[in-house]
């Protein structure tokens, strides 16, 4: 069967939030790109993950003039409820700045709207692309090869490849050994995550008790996502519905918690991972392909949107003759990655240690929570980290030279 060849400016590998954000922003800038996704459209559209698009990300879409088209969900009032041994404390993430607030927007809704916007603008999106492989990444014109759903081999020549295919995708695996440094951390904590047709809370709820951590988040007008701390190697089958609801009522301090049909449950281990640099030649890693962050703080999807914004702007500048932002892409992304990793780690340790850790660590964690609840300065720092608003830091990061050691002479 004869190979069919074509050419474009950017090939985007992966059609999740990172890939579709990259593609939508590029297309909005008038830059040609092709998106390749190994799964079906239905599979991608229904993957349920994070639910809050932080304030910074909402304002990023606003700066592109895309907020109304790509963001579903409802405005988030910025109030988090912390419940310690049944006692409720409300904390605001508002920093008092003007502009649109965060949105409660499940990942699948964001992906669906990004996909629709990209296609409405004439975008090229190819699902069920098999055997994707990347070649000549350190040359002037990389090539991407794949097979269509009917087995036809295809080759695309491009200027840049955006690796948006996650932690287990082909993009990062293509980078030669020794080029990237991986920084990995296992928190030693497991979460049972439960999706149920049950009333959402008034505010996202994080609960601490001697029985372990628990959380309750909205996932729509009549759906909720729950989290229960458990051993990282636990078995979901060890959590029948009765045990799940009993544990939630106890840990959330809500004996009257309304139950509902559980539609999904799984156990995952909290871990963090950062790869440095986020570029190899003309391959740029975006989102989970470059970094994984513990879910505490809701930074994973938002970091992917940040990467996508920087990459799209860098390509737009490059097309106009300025490669500066391409060279600083990795350094600028990684500054925010490490900042969000630190925040997520701090919040993870605080809320888990405050529950069932040994007494010294438990008292340290509870002192941190008390400071958050009583100190305006601590609450302000927390709000800045939750919203993702850090304009001064971004200005500094723009001046930081990227790691050019792995750019293939670029």
C-alpha positions as a Python dict, from the first residue, in 0.01 Angstrom:
ca = {
    (1, 'X'): (0, 0, 0),
    (2, 'X'): (151, 334, -106),
    (3, 'X'): (235, 591, 161),
    (4, 'X'): (47, 920, 132),
    (5, 'X'): (257, 1228, 221),
    (6, 'X'): (152, 1579, 315),
    (7, 'X'): (283, 1887, 496),
    (8, 'X'): (167, 2122, 775),
    (9, 'X'): (315, 2364, 1029),
    (10, 'X'): (244, 2168, 1351),
    (11, 'X'): (147, 1809, 1417),
    (12, 'X'): (-28, 1772, 1751),
    (13, 'X'): (-10, 1425, 1906),
    (14, 'X'): (-310, 1367, 2134),
    (15, 'X'): (-661, 1515, 2148),
    (16, 'X'): (-707, 1559, 2523),
    (17, 'X'): (-719, 1901, 2693),
    (18, 'X'): (-354, 1979, 2615),
    (19, 'X'): (-372, 1877, 2249),
    (20, 'X'): (-705, 2040, 2177),
    (21, 'X'): (-603, 2361, 2354),
    (22, 'X'): (-285, 2377, 2144),
    (23, 'X'): (-474, 2304, 1822),
    (24, 'X'): (-755, 2550, 1895),
    (25, 'X'): (-515, 2834, 1978),
    (26, 'X'): (-300, 2763, 1671),
    (27, 'X'): (-602, 2750, 1443),
    (28, 'X'): (-734, 3071, 1597),
    (29, 'X'): (-397, 3228, 1504),
    (30, 'X'): (-430, 3111, 1143),
    (31, 'X'): (-158, 2846, 1180),
    (32, 'X'): (-212, 2512, 1008),
    (33, 'X'): (-194, 2199, 1221),
    (34, 'X'): (-305, 1837, 1219),
    (35, 'X'): (-418, 1656, 1535),
    (36, 'X'): (-360, 1281, 1562),
    (37, 'X'): (-541, 1081, 1830),
    (38, 'X'): (-517, 703, 1868),
    (39, 'X'): (-854, 669, 2041),
    (40, 'X'): (-1204, 722, 1903),
    (41, 'X'): (-1380, 1057, 1933),
    (42, 'X'): (-1639, 913, 2172),
    (43, 'X'): (-1370, 776, 2402),
    (44, 'X'): (-1183, 1107, 2421),
    (45, 'X'): (-1499, 1312, 2472),
    (46, 'X'): (-1612, 1106, 2771),
    (47, 'X'): (-1287, 1087, 2973),
    (48, 'X'): (-1382, 1238, 3309),
    (49, 'X'): (-1108, 1408, 3505),
    (50, 'X'): (-1050, 1751, 3661),
    (51, 'X'): (-1340, 1987, 3713),
    (52, 'X'): (-1210, 2340, 3777),
    (53, 'X'): (-1055, 2568, 3516),
    (54, 'X'): (-857, 2807, 3736),
    (55, 'X'): (-887, 3185, 3716),
    (56, 'X'): (-560, 3224, 3526),
    (57, 'X'): (-672, 2975, 3260),
    (58, 'X'): (-1012, 3143, 3219),
    (59, 'X'): (-841, 3477, 3169),
    (60, 'X'): (-599, 3315, 2925),
    (61, 'X'): (-891, 3203, 2707),
    (62, 'X'): (-1041, 3548, 2751),
    (63, 'X'): (-721, 3705, 2615),
    (64, 'X'): (-763, 3491, 2302),
    (65, 'X'): (-1130, 3591, 2268),
    (66, 'X'): (-1237, 3229, 2311),
    (67, 'X'): (-1396, 3210, 2655),
    (68, 'X'): (-1757, 3195, 2537),
    (69, 'X'): (-1679, 2929, 2279),
    (70, 'X'): (-1458, 2688, 2472),
    (71, 'X'): (-1565, 2707, 2836),
    (72, 'X'): (-1876, 2535, 2955),
    (73, 'X'): (-1978, 2488, 3314),
    (74, 'X'): (-2067, 2767, 3552),
    (75, 'X'): (-1862, 3044, 3720),
    (76, 'X'): (-1698, 2925, 4042),
    (77, 'X'): (-1745, 3154, 4342),
    (78, 'X'): (-1393, 3082, 4466),
    (79, 'X'): (-1506, 2937, 4800),
    (80, 'X'): (-1353, 2616, 4932),
    (81, 'X'): (-1491, 2444, 5238),
    (82, 'X'): (-1244, 2280, 5473),
    (83, 'X'): (-1399, 2053, 5732),
    (84, 'X'): (-1172, 1951, 6020),
    (85, 'X'): (-1321, 1690, 6253),
    (86, 'X'): (-1666, 1801, 6134),
    (87, 'X'): (-1605, 2173, 6191),
    (88, 'X'): (-1652, 2379, 5876),
    (89, 'X'): (-1424, 2666, 5765),
    (90, 'X'): (-1471, 2857, 5439),
    (91, 'X'): (-1166, 2988, 5253),
    (92, 'X'): (-1183, 3218, 4948),
    (93, 'X'): (-934, 3208, 4663),
    (94, 'X'): (-1034, 3557, 4546),
    (95, 'X'): (-738, 3795, 4520),
    (96, 'X'): (-957, 4098, 4458),
    (97, 'X'): (-845, 4145, 4096),
    (98, 'X'): (-1078, 4231, 3811),
    (99, 'X'): (-1159, 3977, 3544),
    (100, 'X'): (-1359, 3658, 3494),
    (101, 'X'): (-1343, 3401, 3777),
    (102, 'X'): (-1264, 3031, 3764),
    (103, 'X'): (-1513, 2790, 3608),
    (104, 'X'): (-1653, 2462, 3731),
    (105, 'X'): (-1601, 2278, 3404),
    (106, 'X'): (-1538, 1900, 3390),
    (107, 'X'): (-1254, 1795, 3160),
    (108, 'X'): (-1481, 1618, 2915),
    (109, 'X'): (-1689, 1934, 2867),
    (110, 'X'): (-1378, 2142, 2802),
    (111, 'X'): (-1245, 1885, 2552),
    (112, 'X'): (-1579, 1865, 2374),
    (113, 'X'): (-1601, 2243, 2338),
    (114, 'X'): (-1238, 2281, 2230),
    (115, 'X'): (-1293, 2006, 1973),
    (116, 'X'): (-1610, 2167, 1839),
    (117, 'X'): (-1440, 2509, 1817),
    (118, 'X'): (-1138, 2365, 1637),
    (119, 'X'): (-1350, 2182, 1382),
    (120, 'X'): (-1582, 2480, 1330),
    (121, 'X'): (-1274, 2686, 1246),
    (122, 'X'): (-1169, 2433, 982),
    (123, 'X'): (-930, 2226, 1192),
    (124, 'X'): (-796, 1886, 1085),
    (125, 'X'): (-855, 1621, 1356),
    (126, 'X'): (-790, 1253, 1288),
    (127, 'X'): (-907, 991, 1536),
    (128, 'X'): (-799, 625, 1550),
    (129, 'X'): (-450, 708, 1421),
    (130, 'X'): (-245, 395, 1484),
    (131, 'X'): (130, 325, 1501),
    (132, 'X'): (226, 692, 1534),
    (133, 'X'): (603, 745, 1511),
    (134, 'X'): (818, 1061, 1514),
    (135, 'X'): (1130, 1108, 1301),
    (136, 'X'): (1404, 1367, 1235),
    (137, 'X'): (1311, 1572, 1539),
    (138, 'X'): (1645, 1753, 1547),
    (139, 'X'): (1632, 1841, 1179),
    (140, 'X'): (1466, 2133, 1005),
    (141, 'X'): (1153, 1938, 904),
    (142, 'X'): (1042, 1649, 1129),
    (143, 'X'): (811, 1380, 996),
    (144, 'X'): (527, 1198, 1167),
    (145, 'X'): (410, 862, 1038),
    (146, 'X'): (91, 677, 1126),
    (147, 'X'): (-179, 446, 990),
    (148, 'X'): (-540, 545, 938),
    (149, 'X'): (-827, 337, 1074),
    (150, 'X'): (-838, 141, 747),
    (151, 'X'): (-463, 71, 760),
    (152, 'X'): (-344, 330, 507),
    (153, 'X'): (9, 454, 590),
    (154, 'X'): (47, 833, 606),
    (155, 'X'): (343, 1067, 647),
    (156, 'X'): (319, 1431, 756),
    (157, 'X'): (615, 1668, 730),
    (158, 'X'): (601, 1964, 966),
    (159, 'X'): (793, 2244, 1136),
    (160, 'X'): (704, 2145, 1493),
    (161, 'X'): (557, 1851, 1684),
    (162, 'X'): (349, 1912, 1997),
    (163, 'X'): (363, 1603, 2220),
    (164, 'X'): (30, 1615, 2405),
    (165, 'X'): (-26, 1241, 2444),
    (166, 'X'): (24, 1203, 2817),
    (167, 'X'): (257, 1013, 3045),
    (168, 'X'): (245, 690, 2844),
    (169, 'X'): (234, 837, 2493),
    (170, 'X'): (479, 797, 2209),
    (171, 'X'): (607, 1155, 2217),
    (172, 'X'): (825, 1141, 2527),
    (173, 'X'): (925, 780, 2456),
    (174, 'X'): (1077, 899, 2129),
    (175, 'X'): (1329, 1122, 2307),
    (176, 'X'): (1665, 940, 2336),
    (177, 'X'): (1776, 814, 2675),
    (178, 'X'): (1981, 1060, 2873),
    (179, 'X'): (1832, 1374, 2717),
    (180, 'X'): (1559, 1433, 2975),
    (181, 'X'): (1600, 1427, 3351),
    (182, 'X'): (1304, 1274, 3532),
    (183, 'X'): (1217, 1388, 3884),
    (184, 'X'): (969, 1145, 4038),
    (185, 'X'): (799, 1132, 4377),
    (186, 'X'): (556, 879, 4523),
    (187, 'X'): (342, 1030, 4800),
    (188, 'X'): (266, 686, 4945),
    (189, 'X'): (-105, 771, 4942),
    (190, 'X'): (-394, 614, 4754),
    (191, 'X'): (-734, 760, 4674),
    (192, 'X'): (-1053, 576, 4598),
    (193, 'X'): (-1226, 804, 4349),
    (194, 'X'): (-1600, 763, 4311),
    (195, 'X'): (-1835, 921, 4056),
    (196, 'X'): (-2201, 912, 4159),
    (197, 'X'): (-2539, 1048, 4057),
    (198, 'X'): (-2573, 1240, 4380),
    (199, 'X'): (-2628, 1608, 4471),
    (200, 'X'): (-2313, 1821, 4447),
    (201, 'X'): (-2190, 2021, 4747),
    (202, 'X'): (-2248, 2394, 4783),
    (203, 'X'): (-1870, 2442, 4764),
    (204, 'X'): (-1584, 2204, 4684),
    (205, 'X'): (-1526, 2024, 5013),
    (206, 'X'): (-1200, 1895, 5165),
    (207, 'X'): (-1238, 1704, 5491),
    (208, 'X'): (-987, 1597, 5756),
    (209, 'X'): (-1055, 1342, 6029),
    (210, 'X'): (-878, 1068, 6223),
    (211, 'X'): (-1040, 819, 5982),
    (212, 'X'): (-854, 972, 5686),
    (213, 'X'): (-897, 1234, 5418),
    (214, 'X'): (-1213, 1268, 5209),
    (215, 'X'): (-1338, 1518, 4951),
    (216, 'X'): (-1660, 1601, 4768),
    (217, 'X'): (-1661, 1795, 4439),
    (218, 'X'): (-1938, 1894, 4197),
    (219, 'X'): (-1940, 1729, 3855),
    (220, 'X'): (-2262, 1880, 3722),
    (221, 'X'): (-2607, 1974, 3852),
    (222, 'X'): (-2680, 1623, 3973),
    (223, 'X'): (-2343, 1445, 3985),
    (224, 'X'): (-2058, 1437, 4235),
    (225, 'X'): (-1701, 1317, 4251),
    (226, 'X'): (-1581, 1183, 4587),
    (227, 'X'): (-1235, 1092, 4711),
    (228, 'X'): (-1144, 867, 5001),
    (229, 'X'): (-790, 816, 5130),
    (230, 'X'): (-691, 449, 5120),
    (231, 'X'): (-378, 234, 5090),
    (232, 'X'): (-224, 288, 4744),
    (233, 'X'): (-243, -84, 4666),
    (234, 'X'): (-605, -124, 4783),
    (235, 'X'): (-864, -306, 4571),
    (236, 'X'): (-1174, -119, 4444),
    (237, 'X'): (-1375, -437, 4499),
    (238, 'X'): (-1303, -400, 4872),
    (239, 'X'): (-1522, -89, 4862),
    (240, 'X'): (-1884, -194, 4804),
    (241, 'X'): (-2141, 85, 4791),
    (242, 'X'): (-2239, 53, 5156),
    (243, 'X'): (-1880, 90, 5275),
    (244, 'X'): (-1824, 388, 5044),
    (245, 'X'): (-2123, 582, 5174),
    (246, 'X'): (-2053, 493, 5538),
    (247, 'X'): (-1693, 616, 5504),
    (248, 'X'): (-1799, 936, 5328),
    (249, 'X'): (-2061, 1022, 5591),
    (250, 'X'): (-1808, 963, 5869),
    (251, 'X'): (-1512, 1146, 5716),
    (252, 'X'): (-1713, 1434, 5572),
    (253, 'X'): (-1888, 1479, 5906),
    (254, 'X'): (-2226, 1459, 5734),
    (255, 'X'): (-2448, 1175, 5864),
    (256, 'X'): (-2726, 1286, 5631),
    (257, 'X'): (-2518, 1282, 5311),
    (258, 'X'): (-2749, 1185, 5025),
    (259, 'X'): (-2629, 880, 4834),
    (260, 'X'): (-2681, 796, 4467),
    (261, 'X'): (-2596, 540, 4205),
    (262, 'X'): (-2219, 495, 4175),
    (263, 'X'): (-2127, 505, 3806),
    (264, 'X'): (-1749, 473, 3832),
    (265, 'X'): (-1486, 391, 4092),
    (266, 'X'): (-1113, 332, 4084),
    (267, 'X'): (-806, 355, 4305),
    (268, 'X'): (-501, 552, 4204),
    (269, 'X'): (-171, 634, 4370),
    (270, 'X'): (-81, 998, 4428),
    (271, 'X'): (244, 1070, 4249),
    (272, 'X'): (437, 1356, 4097),
    (273, 'X'): (671, 1358, 3798),
    (274, 'X'): (861, 1629, 3612),
    (275, 'X'): (1072, 1594, 3298),
    (276, 'X'): (1336, 1856, 3221),
    (277, 'X'): (1370, 1997, 2958),
    (278, 'X'): (1027, 1995, 2794),
    (279, 'X'): (1178, 2018, 2447),
    (280, 'X'): (1388, 1799, 2222),
    (281, 'X'): (1476, 1954, 1887),
    (282, 'X'): (1143, 2044, 1728),
    (283, 'X'): (939, 1827, 1965),
    (284, 'X'): (772, 2022, 2246),
    (285, 'X'): (615, 1832, 2536),
    (286, 'X'): (286, 1973, 2661),
    (287, 'X'): (87, 1876, 2971),
    (288, 'X'): (107, 1523, 3114),
    (289, 'X'): (368, 1421, 2856),
    (290, 'X'): (607, 1643, 3052),
    (291, 'X'): (472, 1646, 3408),
    (292, 'X'): (227, 1475, 3643),
    (293, 'X'): (110, 1655, 3955),
    (294, 'X'): (-77, 1518, 4255),
    (295, 'X'): (-447, 1605, 4209),
    (296, 'X'): (-464, 1809, 4530),
    (297, 'X'): (-514, 2170, 4424),
    (298, 'X'): (-649, 2087, 4077),
    (299, 'X'): (-333, 2185, 3890),
    (300, 'X'): (-288, 1903, 3637),
    (301, 'X'): (-526, 2020, 3362),
    (302, 'X'): (-448, 2384, 3434),
    (303, 'X'): (-75, 2327, 3389),
    (304, 'X'): (-153, 2166, 3053),
    (305, 'X'): (-350, 2476, 2950),
    (306, 'X'): (-59, 2697, 3058),
    (307, 'X'): (186, 2494, 2847),
    (308, 'X'): (-53, 2507, 2551),
    (309, 'X'): (-81, 2885, 2573),
    (310, 'X'): (297, 2936, 2584),
    (311, 'X'): (356, 2692, 2299),
    (312, 'X'): (89, 2841, 2071),
    (313, 'X'): (222, 3193, 2129),
    (314, 'X'): (578, 3076, 2068),
    (315, 'X'): (484, 2914, 1736),
    (316, 'X'): (291, 3224, 1635),
    (317, 'X'): (599, 3436, 1708),
    (318, 'X'): (824, 3194, 1521),
    (319, 'X'): (606, 3205, 1211),
    (320, 'X'): (652, 3582, 1225),
    (321, 'X'): (1031, 3544, 1251),
    (322, 'X'): (1098, 3554, 1627),
    (323, 'X'): (1215, 3229, 1793),
    (324, 'X'): (1279, 3378, 2138),
    (325, 'X'): (971, 3223, 2299),
    (326, 'X'): (1056, 2881, 2153),
    (327, 'X'): (1395, 2893, 2324),
    (328, 'X'): (1246, 2994, 2660),
    (329, 'X'): (943, 2762, 2641),
    (330, 'X'): (1082, 2489, 2867),
    (331, 'X'): (1220, 2723, 3133),
    (332, 'X'): (900, 2926, 3150),
    (333, 'X'): (680, 2617, 3174),
    (334, 'X'): (899, 2450, 3434),
    (335, 'X'): (900, 2751, 3661),
    (336, 'X'): (522, 2723, 3693),
    (337, 'X'): (534, 2343, 3706),
    (338, 'X'): (762, 2346, 4009),
    (339, 'X'): (561, 2622, 4175),
    (340, 'X'): (241, 2420, 4134),
    (341, 'X'): (414, 2098, 4237),
    (342, 'X'): (522, 2263, 4561),
    (343, 'X'): (170, 2392, 4629),
    (344, 'X'): (14, 2056, 4553),
    (345, 'X'): (267, 1876, 4773),
    (346, 'X'): (209, 2123, 5058),
    (347, 'X'): (-168, 2081, 5039),
    (348, 'X'): (-142, 1702, 5004),
    (349, 'X'): (79, 1663, 5308),
    (350, 'X'): (-119, 1914, 5515),
    (351, 'X'): (-459, 1756, 5461),
    (352, 'X'): (-341, 1396, 5496),
    (353, 'X'): (-104, 1450, 5789),
    (354, 'X'): (-371, 1651, 5975),
    (355, 'X'): (-586, 1341, 5982),
    (356, 'X'): (-413, 1019, 6070),
    (357, 'X'): (-36, 1089, 6076),
    (358, 'X'): (176, 1036, 6388),
    (359, 'X'): (112, 1303, 6653),
    (360, 'X'): (402, 1540, 6580),
    (361, 'X'): (327, 1562, 6205),
    (362, 'X'): (-46, 1582, 6274),
    (363, 'X'): (1, 1881, 6502),
    (364, 'X'): (230, 2053, 6252),
    (365, 'X'): (-30, 2007, 5978),
    (366, 'X'): (-310, 2137, 6198),
    (367, 'X'): (-99, 2442, 6282),
    (368, 'X'): (-67, 2511, 5909),
    (369, 'X'): (-443, 2482, 5868),
    (370, 'X'): (-503, 2713, 6163),
    (371, 'X'): (-271, 2970, 6004),
    (372, 'X'): (-463, 2942, 5677),
    (373, 'X'): (-793, 2999, 5859),
    (374, 'X'): (-677, 3291, 6076),
    (375, 'X'): (-398, 3478, 5895),
    (376, 'X'): (-492, 3718, 5611),
    (377, 'X'): (-137, 3689, 5475),
    (378, 'X'): (-154, 3308, 5465),
    (379, 'X'): (-500, 3321, 5308),
    (380, 'X'): (-373, 3566, 5046),
    (381, 'X'): (-82, 3341, 4950),
    (382, 'X'): (-320, 3046, 4927),
    (383, 'X'): (-555, 3246, 4702),
    (384, 'X'): (-271, 3342, 4468),
    (385, 'X'): (-166, 2979, 4432),
    (386, 'X'): (-520, 2851, 4383),
    (387, 'X'): (-606, 3108, 4115),
    (388, 'X'): (-274, 3062, 3935),
    (389, 'X'): (-237, 3439, 3902),
    (390, 'X'): (133, 3530, 3912),
    (391, 'X'): (202, 3804, 3655),
    (392, 'X'): (527, 3916, 3816),
    (393, 'X'): (661, 3561, 3815),
    (394, 'X'): (569, 3512, 3450),
    (395, 'X'): (751, 3832, 3358),
    (396, 'X'): (1064, 3703, 3533),
    (397, 'X'): (1034, 3363, 3363),
    (398, 'X'): (1029, 3524, 3019),
    (399, 'X'): (1385, 3644, 3082),
    (400, 'X'): (1517, 3301, 3181),
    (401, 'X'): (1713, 3129, 2901),
    (402, 'X'): (1589, 2787, 2811),
    (403, 'X'): (1793, 2469, 2840),
    (404, 'X'): (1950, 2462, 2495),
    (405, 'X'): (2161, 2151, 2553),
    (406, 'X'): (1906, 1918, 2390),
    (407, 'X'): (1789, 2133, 2100),
    (408, 'X'): (1982, 1951, 1836),
    (409, 'X'): (2182, 2257, 1733),
    (410, 'X'): (1873, 2475, 1708),
}
